[in-house]
C-alpha cells in the first residue's frame, strides 16, 4: 500500500529544524505539497506564530482559499522549560503552555473546521513520552504535553464520525537542539542512554538516541493511508524508555 500522500496539501508547524524539518523533508519525498511554517520565516518557510489564534485562523483561511484543501496538519512546534516547579514563574509556565498546548489547539481548531465540512482529513501532533511519565525539573513541559495528548484524543473522538483521524507521536530523547541543549558536556548522550537514577529517569533499552528522521517516519505512518483505521492513538517512539505496557 502506498502512503496516499502524493499531491496532498499538508501543514507543518515548527518546520525550521529538528523533527519538524525531518517531517517536512519526508513529506516532500512522498510527493506531498508541504506548507512549512515556523515562528520565524526562512528559506521555504512561512512565518506563523501558533500562539496567535487570529494569525493561525487567517493563515488557514488563506491557504484554503488560494491553495486548496488542507489534507493534513502536523503540529511539531514546541518549547522546553527546565527547573523546579516551585521556582517556575507565571511567565515561564504561560510561555510553555502557549506553544505546546494552546498552539496545538489553535492549529487543530482552524483546520478542523474545513476538514469537518469535507468529512475528511488527518491531524498528527508531536507530543512527548514525558506526557505519560513524570520528569524531574520539567513540570511545565510535562504538564503541557500531557494536556496536549488528552486534547488530541478528545478531538479525535469528536471528529471520528466525520472521517478525520487525530493521533499523537510521542518521541523520547531525540538528537535535536532541544535535547543537546540540556547536556552539560560530551557525555550527555551516554548519560541519557544509560539512564539517570539521580533524576529517577530510566535509560533507553535500544541503546541509542533517536534521530529526527526516525520520529518523522512515525508521523508519516499515522498521516498515511497505511494507518487508515488508527485514531486517538499515542505512538511512543522512544526506544522503550518509558517501559510502557
BAKOL-790392 format. One line per field, with one value per residue (C-alpha): residue number from 1; residue in one letter; x, y, z. Coordinates in Angstrom, 3 decimals, always signed. Each point is the difference from the previous one (the first is absolute). Example, Ala and Ser with C-alpha at 12.3 -4.5 7.8 and 13.67 -1.06 7.14 Angstrom:
REM BAKOL-790392
n	1/2
res	a/s
u	+12.300/+1.370
v	-4.500/+3.440
w	+7.800/-0.660
END
This chain:
REM BAKOL-790392
n	1/2/3/4/5/6/7/8/9/10/11/12/13/14/15/16/17/18/19/20/21/22/23/24/25/26/27/28/29/30/31/32/33/34/35/36/37/38/39/40/41/42/43/44/45/46/47/48/49/50/51/52/53/54/55/56/57/58/59/60/61/62/63/64/65/66/67/68/69/70/71/72/73/74/75/76/77/78/79/80/81/82/83/84/85/86/87/88/89/90/91/92/93/94/95/96/97/98/99/100/101/102/103/104/105/106/107/108/109/110/111/112/113/114/115/116/117/118/119/120/121/122/123/124/125/126/127/128/129/130/131/132/133/134/135/136/137/138/139/140/141/142/143/144/145/146/147/148/149/150/151/152/153/154/155/156/157/158/159/160/161/162/163/164/165/166/167/168/169/170/171/172/173/174/175/176/177/178/179/180/181/182/183/184/185/186/187/188/189/190/191/192/193/194/195/196/197/198/199/200/201/202/203/204/205/206/207/208/209/210/211/212/213/214/215/216/217/218/219/220/221/222/223/224/225/226/227/228/229/230/231/232/233/234/235/236/237/238/239/240/241/242/243/244/245
res	x/x/x/x/x/x/x/x/x/x/x/x/x/x/x/x/x/x/x/x/x/x/x/x/x/x/x/x/x/x/x/x/x/x/x/x/x/x/x/x/x/x/x/x/x/x/x/x/x/x/x/x/x/x/x/x/x/x/x/x/x/x/x/x/x/x/x/x/x/x/x/x/x/x/x/x/x/x/x/x/x/x/x/x/x/x/x/x/x/x/x/x/x/x/x/x/x/x/x/x/x/x/x/x/x/x/x/x/x/x/x/x/x/x/x/x/x/x/x/x/x/x/x/x/x/x/x/x/x/x/x/x/x/x/x/x/x/x/x/x/x/x/x/x/x/x/x/x/x/x/x/x/x/x/x/x/x/x/x/x/x/x/x/x/x/x/x/x/x/x/x/x/x/x/x/x/x/x/x/x/x/x/x/x/x/x/x/x/x/x/x/x/x/x/x/x/x/x/x/x/x/x/x/x/x/x/x/x/x/x/x/x/x/x/x/x/x/x/x/x/x/x/x/x/x/x/x/x/x/x/x/x/x/x/x/x/x/x/x/x/x/x/x/x/x
u	+0.000/+1.264/-0.108/-2.706/+1.714/+1.044/-1.326/-1.775/+0.357/+1.510/+0.639/+3.037/+0.798/+3.472/+1.461/+3.273/+2.024/+0.171/-3.024/-2.010/+2.650/+0.268/-3.790/-0.013/+2.725/-1.683/-3.340/+1.578/+1.635/-3.495/-1.185/-2.056/-0.368/+1.377/-1.005/+3.086/-0.417/+1.982/+0.173/+2.446/-0.034/+2.851/+0.895/-3.251/-1.559/-2.896/-0.034/-2.863/-0.318/-2.185/-0.647/-1.921/-3.423/-1.006/+3.146/-0.562/-3.634/+0.956/+2.768/-2.189/-2.787/+2.467/+1.421/-3.449/-0.977/+3.180/+1.645/-2.730/-1.197/+2.376/+0.081/+2.302/+1.341/+3.159/+0.605/+3.709/+0.621/+1.023/+2.148/+1.801/+0.266/+2.044/+0.173/-1.724/-3.758/+0.101/+2.439/-1.941/-1.391/-3.469/+1.585/+2.029/-2.974/-2.138/+2.727/+0.220/-3.756/-0.464/+2.026/-0.279/-3.710/-1.799/+1.983/-1.135/-3.568/+0.095/+1.251/-2.329/-3.040/+0.802/+0.492/-2.805/-2.642/+0.527/+0.961/-3.292/-1.946/+1.863/-0.343/+3.643/+3.524/+2.710/+1.740/+3.248/+1.572/+3.534/-0.333/+2.499/+0.473/+0.248/-3.785/-0.408/+3.003/+0.909/+3.349/+2.112/+0.366/-2.281/-3.461/-1.171/+1.136/-1.483/-3.297/-0.320/+0.635/-2.396/-2.749/+0.701/-0.120/-3.423/-1.256/+0.904/-1.819/-3.111/+0.237/+0.287/-3.098/-1.978/+1.224/-0.033/-3.537/+1.197/+2.793/+2.741/+2.777/+1.929/+3.111/+3.097/+3.616/+1.866/+3.762/+2.514/+3.536/+0.674/+3.150/-1.217/+1.156/-2.632/+1.589/+3.663/-0.739/-0.609/+3.402/+2.731/+2.899/+1.002/-1.327/-3.592/-1.063/+1.548/-1.694/-3.423/+0.405/+1.214/-2.652/+0.229/-1.077/+0.715/-2.797/-2.176/+0.330/+0.287/+2.429/-0.758/-0.274/+0.900/+3.280/-0.203/-1.530/-2.558/+0.792/-2.600/-0.574/-1.117/-2.666/-0.991/-0.710/-2.425/-1.753/-0.261/-1.433/-2.821/-0.692/-0.032/-2.599/+1.929/-1.509/-3.501/-1.662/+2.118/-1.205/+0.335/+3.276/+3.236/+2.917/+3.076/+3.279/+2.527/+2.013/-2.000/+1.034/-3.391/-0.364/-3.645/-2.268
v	+0.000/+3.471/+2.874/+1.811/+3.334/+0.820/+3.423/+0.583/+3.276/-0.382/+2.726/-0.387/+2.254/+0.220/-0.907/+1.910/-2.638/-3.278/-2.269/+2.609/+0.283/-3.789/-0.285/+2.659/-1.778/-3.395/+1.383/+1.532/-3.317/-1.529/+2.608/+2.083/+3.755/+1.309/+3.242/+0.400/+2.523/+1.124/+2.908/+1.770/-0.059/-1.711/-1.656/-1.638/+0.645/+2.330/+1.902/-1.142/+0.608/-2.838/+1.873/+2.635/-1.510/+2.780/-0.512/-3.749/+0.418/+2.514/-2.207/-3.098/+1.994/+1.427/-3.415/-1.524/+2.874/+0.339/-3.430/-2.534/-2.356/-0.854/-3.780/-0.242/+2.111/-0.931/+1.802/-0.029/+3.488/-0.286/+1.530/-1.413/+1.277/-1.484/+0.827/-0.793/+0.448/+2.249/+2.313/+0.211/+3.462/+0.730/+1.344/-3.158/-2.278/+2.060/+0.036/-3.792/-0.543/+2.749/-1.967/-3.641/-0.038/+3.122/+0.051/-3.529/+0.945/+3.027/-1.988/-2.943/+2.225/+1.925/-3.062/-2.040/+2.418/-0.566/-3.645/-0.597/+1.556/-2.210/-3.031/-0.932/+0.834/-0.970/+1.679/-1.260/+1.706/-0.516/-0.240/-1.652/-3.123/+2.467/+0.365/-3.384/-0.160/+2.630/+1.680/+1.653/+3.775/-0.002/+0.543/+2.706/-1.932/-3.304/+1.579/+1.839/-3.174/-2.066/+2.550/-0.076/-3.788/-0.034/+2.844/-1.944/-3.070/+2.069/+1.648/-3.388/-1.158/+3.000/-0.138/-3.748/+0.030/+2.409/-2.278/+2.091/-1.833/+1.624/-1.621/+0.828/-1.063/+0.026/+0.151/-0.598/+1.383/+1.083/+1.503/+3.584/+3.364/-0.271/-3.238/+0.966/+3.343/-1.888/-1.726/+1.319/-1.641/-2.534/-2.842/+1.162/-2.651/-2.851/+1.224/+0.109/-3.481/-1.514/+1.730/+2.565/-1.578/+3.212/+1.534/-3.136/-0.384/-3.378/-0.595/-1.014/-3.784/+0.252/+1.618/+3.061/+3.440/+0.454/+1.925/+2.555/-2.077/-2.960/+2.089/+1.461/-3.473/-0.651/+3.275/-0.940/-3.390/+1.498/+2.580/-2.556/-2.402/-2.787/+1.216/+0.426/-1.688/+1.601/+2.991/+1.332/-1.915/+0.953/-1.540/+0.001/+0.242/-0.092/-3.190/-1.495/+2.680/+0.382/-3.770/+0.265/-3.034
w	+0.000/-0.882/+2.455/-1.953/+0.685/-3.564/-0.944/+3.311/+1.873/+3.479/+2.565/+2.269/+2.963/+1.493/-3.382/+0.223/+1.826/+1.880/-0.328/-1.907/-2.701/-0.244/-0.343/-2.720/-1.977/+0.357/-1.171/-3.081/-0.810/+0.063/-2.495/+2.429/-0.396/+3.258/+1.678/+2.181/+2.811/+3.001/+2.418/-2.318/-3.792/-1.792/-3.267/-1.104/+3.393/+0.760/+3.274/+2.211/+3.735/+1.251/+3.245/-1.999/-0.682/-2.407/-2.063/-0.133/-1.058/-2.689/-1.364/-0.244/-1.651/-2.520/-0.829/-0.426/-2.291/-2.086/+0.085/+0.532/+2.717/+2.826/+0.324/+2.991/+2.855/+1.875/+3.300/+0.766/+1.430/+3.627/+2.709/+3.012/+3.559/+2.818/+3.678/+3.257/+0.011/+3.073/-1.778/-3.281/-0.664/-1.341/-3.178/-0.605/+0.655/-2.369/-2.665/-0.077/-0.075/-2.608/-2.545/+1.046/+0.835/-1.165/-3.252/-0.793/+0.909/-2.309/-2.993/+0.586/+0.411/-3.175/-2.219/+1.587/-1.233/-3.752/+0.509/+1.782/-2.866/-2.502/+2.277/-0.261/+1.106/+2.422/+2.923/+1.544/+2.989/+1.243/+3.761/+2.340/+2.046/+2.894/-0.310/+1.662/+2.328/+2.606/-0.560/+2.661/-0.529/-3.047/+1.493/-2.415/-3.062/+1.158/+0.990/-3.315/-1.969/+2.132/-0.608/-3.725/-0.188/+1.645/-2.183/-3.144/+1.275/+0.745/-3.412/-1.670/+1.835/-1.222/-3.592/-0.556/-1.384/-2.682/-1.188/+1.607/+1.828/+2.868/+1.437/+2.021/-0.422/+3.311/-0.500/+2.706/-0.070/-3.583/-1.492/-0.314/+1.333/+2.736/+1.200/-0.267/+1.647/+3.258/-0.048/+2.233/-1.851/-2.654/+2.157/-0.374/-2.494/+1.982/+3.167/-1.644/-1.475/+3.269/+2.076/+2.784/+3.304/+1.876/-2.115/+0.220/-3.760/-1.728/-2.832/-3.567/-0.529/-3.705/+1.021/-2.247/-0.286/-2.762/-3.149/-1.168/-3.140/+2.105/+1.688/-3.370/-1.375/+2.847/-0.799/-3.674/+0.875/+2.057/-2.698/-2.787/-1.367/+1.736/+3.276/-1.393/+3.006/+2.720/+1.986/+3.575/+0.336/+1.765/-1.892/+2.236/-1.924/+2.807/-0.281/+2.863/+2.491/+1.638/+0.518/-1.035/+0.099
END
